[in-house]
């Protein structure tokens, strides 16, 4: 499965228009529980964490897939490796990531900037931004959303991703 995953990642970057066919590739006999689940629950909605999960699955041949993503992966790669966005490897990651996300039925983003980026770049996937602060937020905070009393000053849940670490430990932005 690791070899197939690497192949799918590489192939989607080279042939983004063939992403749905590439995702349908599978290793017969591998991941039997997954295959059983797909056969017994034909209407199930698959929620995949990060774009990487799409190529790690042993065949995706359905449109009812949601990707929960909270990073633009190629941008994260650029920051971690200090690569230029115009480098060949960055462009390969960019093409592959967008092709994979566009093959999903929907994308869940937790950042307004990421949701906007995905809306600009993707053509087929529906983009959802979470959290969405509705009328209850505005009424609790006042009409303009300022001077609200909150129970917490800061709530942050994140991994040890380098961007999370530098954002919480780095210098303050004014």
C-alpha positions as CSV (number, residue, x, y, z in Angstrom):
1,X,0.0,0.0,0.0
2,X,2.9,2.4,0.7
3,X,4.2,1.9,-2.9
4,X,0.7,2.4,-4.3
5,X,0.2,5.6,-2.2
6,X,3.5,7.0,-3.4
7,X,2.6,6.2,-7.0
8,X,-0.8,7.8,-6.7
9,X,0.7,11.0,-5.2
10,X,3.3,11.2,-8.1
11,X,0.7,10.3,-10.8
12,X,-1.8,12.9,-9.6
13,X,0.9,15.6,-9.8
14,X,1.8,14.6,-13.3
15,X,-1.7,13.8,-14.6
16,X,-4.2,15.9,-12.6
17,X,-7.0,15.4,-15.1
18,X,-6.8,11.6,-14.4
19,X,-7.0,11.9,-10.6
20,X,-10.3,10.1,-10.3
21,X,-8.9,7.1,-12.3
22,X,-5.7,7.2,-10.2
23,X,-7.6,7.2,-7.0
24,X,-9.6,4.1,-8.2
25,X,-6.3,2.0,-8.3
26,X,-6.1,-0.7,-5.7
27,X,-4.1,-3.6,-4.5
28,X,-6.3,-6.7,-4.6
29,X,-6.6,-8.3,-1.2
30,X,-5.1,-5.4,0.7
31,X,-7.3,-3.6,3.3
32,X,-10.1,-6.2,3.4
33,X,-12.0,-4.4,6.2
34,X,-12.1,-1.2,4.1
35,X,-13.3,-3.1,1.0
36,X,-16.0,-4.8,3.2
37,X,-17.1,-1.5,4.5
38,X,-17.4,0.0,1.1
39,X,-19.4,-3.0,-0.2
40,X,-21.8,-3.2,2.8
41,X,-22.3,0.6,3.2
42,X,-22.7,1.9,-0.4
43,X,-24.3,5.2,0.7
44,X,-21.8,6.0,3.5
45,X,-20.1,9.3,3.5
46,X,-16.3,9.0,3.8
47,X,-14.6,11.8,5.8
48,X,-10.9,11.8,5.2
49,X,-8.5,13.8,7.3
50,X,-6.1,15.7,5.1
51,X,-5.6,15.3,1.4
52,X,-3.1,12.5,2.0
53,X,-5.8,10.2,3.1
54,X,-7.3,10.0,-0.4
55,X,-4.2,8.3,-1.9
56,X,-3.7,6.1,1.2
57,X,-7.1,4.4,0.7
58,X,-7.2,1.2,-1.3
59,X,-9.3,2.6,-4.1
60,X,-11.9,5.4,-4.1
61,X,-14.5,5.0,-6.8
62,X,-17.2,7.2,-5.3
63,X,-18.1,10.9,-5.2
64,X,-19.3,11.0,-1.6
65,X,-16.0,11.9,-0.1
66,X,-15.3,14.8,2.2
67,X,-11.8,16.0,3.0
68,X,-11.3,17.8,6.3
69,X,-8.2,19.8,5.8
70,X,-6.7,22.5,7.9
71,X,-3.5,23.2,6.1
72,X,-2.7,24.0,2.5
73,X,-0.2,21.2,2.3
74,X,2.1,22.5,-0.4
75,X,2.4,25.9,1.4
76,X,3.3,24.0,4.6
77,X,6.0,22.1,2.7
78,X,7.4,25.3,1.3
79,X,7.7,26.8,4.8
80,X,9.1,23.7,6.4
81,X,11.8,23.2,3.7
82,X,12.3,26.9,3.0
83,X,11.6,26.2,-0.6
84,X,10.4,28.7,-3.1
85,X,6.8,28.3,-4.3
86,X,8.1,28.2,-7.9
87,X,10.4,25.3,-7.3
88,X,9.6,22.2,-9.3
89,X,8.9,20.1,-6.2
90,X,6.6,22.8,-4.8
91,X,4.7,23.0,-8.1
92,X,4.4,19.2,-8.2
93,X,3.0,19.2,-4.7
94,X,0.7,22.1,-5.6
95,X,-0.7,20.3,-8.7
96,X,-1.2,17.0,-6.8
97,X,-2.9,18.6,-3.8
98,X,-5.3,20.6,-5.9
99,X,-6.1,17.7,-8.2
100,X,-6.8,15.4,-5.2
101,X,-9.0,18.0,-3.4
102,X,-10.9,18.7,-6.6
103,X,-11.7,15.0,-6.8
104,X,-13.5,15.1,-3.5
105,X,-17.2,15.9,-3.2
106,X,-16.6,18.5,-0.5
107,X,-13.8,20.2,1.5
108,X,-14.0,21.3,5.1
109,X,-11.6,24.1,5.9
110,X,-11.1,25.6,9.4
111,X,-9.5,28.8,8.2
112,X,-11.2,31.6,6.2
113,X,-8.1,32.1,4.2
114,X,-7.8,28.4,3.3
115,X,-11.5,28.3,2.4
116,X,-11.1,31.3,0.1
117,X,-8.0,29.8,-1.5
118,X,-9.8,26.5,-2.1
119,X,-12.9,28.4,-3.5
120,X,-10.6,30.2,-6.0
121,X,-8.6,27.2,-7.0
122,X,-11.0,24.3,-7.1
123,X,-13.8,23.8,-9.7
124,X,-15.7,20.7,-8.6
125,X,-15.5,20.4,-4.8
126,X,-17.9,22.2,-2.5
127,X,-16.1,24.2,0.2
128,X,-17.3,24.5,3.8
129,X,-15.7,26.9,6.2
130,X,-15.9,25.9,9.9
131,X,-16.3,27.5,12.3
132,X,-19.0,29.7,10.9
133,X,-20.1,32.2,13.4
134,X,-23.7,32.9,12.9
135,X,-26.2,35.3,14.4
136,X,-25.8,34.0,17.9
137,X,-22.1,35.1,17.8
138,X,-23.0,38.6,16.6
139,X,-25.7,39.1,19.2
140,X,-23.4,37.9,22.0
141,X,-20.7,40.2,20.8
142,X,-22.9,43.2,20.0
143,X,-23.8,44.4,16.5
144,X,-20.3,44.9,15.4
145,X,-18.8,41.8,17.1
146,X,-16.6,43.9,19.5
147,X,-16.5,44.1,23.3
148,X,-18.0,40.7,23.9
149,X,-17.3,38.9,27.2
150,X,-15.9,35.5,26.5
151,X,-15.3,32.6,28.8
152,X,-11.7,32.0,27.4
153,X,-9.1,34.4,26.2
154,X,-7.6,31.8,23.8
155,X,-8.5,28.3,22.8
156,X,-6.1,26.7,20.4
157,X,-6.0,23.0,19.4
158,X,-3.3,22.1,17.0
159,X,-0.5,19.6,16.2
160,X,3.2,20.2,16.5
161,X,3.1,21.5,12.9
162,X,5.9,24.0,12.5
163,X,3.4,26.7,11.5
164,X,1.3,26.1,14.6
165,X,4.4,26.2,16.8
166,X,5.8,29.4,15.3
167,X,2.4,31.1,15.4
168,X,1.9,30.4,19.1
169,X,5.5,30.9,20.2
170,X,6.7,33.5,17.7
171,X,6.7,37.2,17.8
172,X,3.4,39.0,18.0
173,X,2.1,40.6,14.8
174,X,0.6,44.0,15.1
